[in-house]
Amino acid sequence: MLEKFRSLFRKRDTPPPEDTSFRRLNELAPLRSAETTTEGDHSFVCREPILNRAGRIAGYEFLLHQRINSRLAGRSATIRRAYDEALILNLSSVGVGSLLEHRFAFVGMSPFSLSSPQLARLPSTNTVLMLELPEEDSSLDAGLLDQVRLAKEQGFHIGYRARPEGMQEELLMLCDFVRISTPTYDGLQLADWMRHLRKMGDDGGRPPFALIAADIETTDDFQICFRAGFDYFHGPFVTRREDWHPPRSQIDSTRVMQILSQLRSEVEVPILAENIRQDAILTYKLLRYINSAANGLQQEITSIDHGLVLLGRERFYRWLSLLLFDVQKAGPLERVLIEQALVRAGLMERLGHRIEGLRSRTDHLFLTGLFSLLDQLLGSPLERILVDVALPEPVVQALISDAGPLAPCLRLAVACESGDQEQMAAGAAACGVDPAAVNQDLVAALVWANSVGEVQG
């Protein structure tokens, strides 16, 4: 059925030569097989968001190293299995299963790793095993197909990193997700592929799997993939913010209404403060209002709790009610940036508890991470924004000058978004924490940011 379509594509890259030596794994990355890895042997877990058509984060693709993962194509089954088991070990050790209540965890692996006993370490619910066939041998025998079926029976979702020049229809029909690396093909090729894939559905309808447009570079490419009908979107365009227009909205009406309801219910100030500090824009606006010249305070207020006490419930309710009329529903850009800001804030706060000398400054670390993307959220230079809000001097130093005691934690939080193992290792060393601690705190921050996102809607 797809032979005519396959003829549109030529193989563009020659796979690297086969190397059957397990020793070569150490030349690719400092990993060990799961059987020989001790508790202290960890690599940094990298994650990349995957968006749905509503612009929300539907899940994360997890890997150990961007460059190493791309170089595994064409390597022997032994080397790939060692990498897969190291990734599984790292994910299971940091409790990635707690992320999976509402989102997917996309875990790339070779089909040869489906027989690994280490797979039992991962929770099956909402885990997507993204299978990638070796370029030099894109065939699947009956035994491997049976293992795919067994993994589905165990509750795992199956994904397939498909290439039209070597697509396996038997595997395709067992999949829940099909991932297509879109930069390899032009818009006409993608449209042709989508037409053929749709024919695989019943009565010419949608195919029995969701389609992921992967490795999207720019928002223009995203628009092409969106119009082509892809269900999920992945790639550098998500965080390459220079390509994005300033956001349309400023704060989330859902959170404002929730806080108004809490005020009427006489919720205690610490609970109100915690709800406010989870929203970077609302925190910024409240601190700016409290410290405005009209309020005539003798000293600047940097604590939300203190500010709410000084402001009083009635005055705060009036201010928040008026603010509600200036609120629009957050769009896709805002949701991604807000979640990234929350992850940075949560990660930095947790790292502060581990670092001697910063344990008394965890609130400052939280504010640093939260405000670090405020320029993107408000569409204005950070220096100009911070003129209107009173922040502790160490926070300002880290945000504006990349200096002071909080700056190393901010650099590490930013490095965790880059997927660059060397930058992450350097950042962790500067903070005095090991990769295992960073992985654990990062997943905990992702879980927390996810829970906040559910409240925000």
Disulfide bonds with the S-S distance in Angstrom:
none
